[in-house]
Amino acid sequence: MAKEYTISEFNNLMKKVEQIDVRVKEYLQKAGYDKWTRVYATVNRGFTLTSNIVEIINRHIMEARELPIYDFLEEVRKIFGRWNHNNRQVGTFTRTPICGRYNDLLELNEAKSTRMRLMITANLYKPVVVLGIYEIPLLPLPDRSIWEIPNFILSKIALPPKYKRPPRRPKKREREKSVGDFYKSKSTNSCSACGMTGHNRRSCRKIRRVE
């Protein structure tokens, strides 16, 4: 649901959630759709414009993943808060039409750009847009004593997983065979010298005898 692009698709999925458990829908509504869904987000936080953002975040939180869940969330908040602050500073103190390294690239290629016609097709790197993206502050987690947790969640006991995931990347699975693969005749090698199957010209015995 969080990655849907249209309101109609989001509402259809939310109806399915309501049919399974209406308490989950009420909990998500109380949290606010604008905080976790793409279609109701008030700002564009790089949902589709940033490539491979998951790998970048994963690299920065490798040490934090060893912490308990509360400390882990607080560490992630600090990382995101630091990124927000730095990018907001860039947008605030930029006096050029484009922010950051993109303006530096234009200056480095100034000689070439004098012979080219420059057209900025998107406003993504302008200071005003950067400030709009990072205008929402990241607040610290509230104290545990004031958390609003539903009773049906408090009553559940979180048990450790039964199976431990093995280290390293999982092996790639072989492609599942289609119906056509079962009826397809297997290709066999044939010799271009004698015409018989099961071997090629290099391993043909008749050519060896002639030689």
C-alpha positions, -999 to +999 in steps of 0.1 A: +000+000+000+028+024+009+042+023-027+009+028-047+008+057-071-029+063-073-056+068-047-079+043-062-054+015-059-046+025-024-083+025-014-088-010-029-059-024-008-072-006+022-107-022+017-089-057+017-072-047+050-105-037+065-121-070+056-092-089+073-090-068+104-107-034+108-084-026+138-054-025+115-071+001+093-080+022+122-045+021+135-030+032+101-056+060+098-047+073+132-010+072+123-017+094+093-015+084+056+008+113+048+035+098+070+039+064+053+022+064+019+035+076-014+002+088-028-007+110+003+028+123+009+030+161+012+066+162-001+086+142-025+113+125-004+131+108-033+105+080-037+111+075-074+138+101-083+166+085-063+181+053-076+192+025-054+184+044-022+179+012-003+215+001-007+227+035+004+207+034+036+216-002+042+253+007+041+249+034+067+229+014+092+250-018+092+264-012+128+230+001+141+213-031+131+230-048+161+212-025+185+178-031+202+148-019+182+143+013+202+180+023+200+181+012+163+152+036+154+168+064+173+201+059+155+183+058+121+164+090+131+198+107+138+212+096+105+182+109+086+181+141+106+218+148+098+210+143+061+180+166+063+200+193+080+229+191+056+207+192+025+186+220+040+218+240+046+228+234+010+195+248-002+196+277+022+231+290+013+231+283-024+232+314-045+235+297-079+205+285-100+213+249-094+225+232-061+256+213-053+277+192-077+254+198-106+263+235-107+300+225-102+297+203-133+284+232-153+313+254-142+338+227-151+323+224-185+319+261-190+341+261-222+319+234-238+287+250-226+294+282-244+289+263-276+258+245-264+223+255-256+214+247-220+179+237-212+170+227-176+140+204-181+134+197-144+134+219-113+147+191-091+181+207-082+169+243-077+174+257-041+136+263-037+128+227-045+155+213-022+142+234+007+107+222+000+118+185+002+136+189+035+113+214+052+096+187+075+118+182+106+126+147+120+115+147+157+129+123+183+110+093+194+086+100+223+091+084+257+078+049+260+054+059+288+033+080+263+032+055+235-003+048+222-003+010+216-036-009+209-045-036+234-046-063+207-009-056+200+001-054+237-015-088+244+007-105+217+040-121+227+068-116+202+087-149+200+121-153+183+121-168+148+121-206+145+147-206+117+178-186+114+186-171+080+220-184+067+247-158+061+256-144+027+234-138-003+210-167-011+217-188-041+198-180-073+169-203-081+168-221-114+142-209-138+109-228-136+103-248-168+073-237-189+049-261-207+068-256-239+100-268-223+085-302-216+075-308-252+106-293-268+130-318-283+164-318-268+192-307-291+219-332-298+253-327-313+261-341-347+294-344-365+299-323-396+322-349-411+303-382-408+268-369-399+264-391-368+251-377-335+267-379-301+301-363-310+315-334-331+342-331-358+371-328-333+363-361-316+353-380-347+370-414-349+366-417-387+387-386-393+414-400-370+415-432-389+420-414-422+448-393-407 
